[in-house]
């Protein structure tokens, strides 16, 4: 199975467990697009289960969404069945045929990193109308210092199982572009927010012709008990790619560590938003 499709196996769990975005972030995107969003043509790259879709539909955008996974696409269609201004296409964004110069807004929530940048940036640029907006956003989860003993214990578990991540022979990384494959397989612990990745992405936007490049962050704290944190981890592609028995053993050890350290855990969530425009003619 293509690694890009592992989330499709757990679409409902993904929808329940993954953290959501802040209302202020959506307000900032819509404001960047202009004072009146009603009737604007929007394209969502990787709708997943639709966790980032509702604000654009409620603003009156006509949203076309592309989703690689059939189950994810079905969940999104069901969730927004009452919205006639949404069309969900089950397709690969890299190859799907879409009308050039059509879209006022193209956005992607926690999905654009899966797109080959040599395909993704030029295609987004070509699909946008002159003056159109590209918005990319996602979560970056960081450790809080007050949980240092707990995270140190979890690190030992990760080191134990790390060689087995992506070891399930049914899972293939072949269709993951090399740049992101390296990120996935390095599996380094999360560190505080750094400027270098933001600068790198902004540089890529500029190199592909985008202007008015803006970077914003939004902060929230995510609180978990042992079961809910294990449920969150179970939606990560590295855990999803473990063989079944190993997956259960990994989850049991993480759950036990949290329970032995007071039964609670929290992460700092930095939501990172990049905004850019295709120049007006």
Helices and strands as residue ranges (DSSP letters): G 3-10, H 11-17, H 23-33, E 41-45, H 54-58, E 62-67, H 70-79, E 86-90, E 103-109, G 112-114, H 117-127, E 128-143, G 145-147, H 148-161, G 162-164, H 178-186, H 195-207, E 210-225, H 226-233, H 237-240, H 244-260, E 264-278
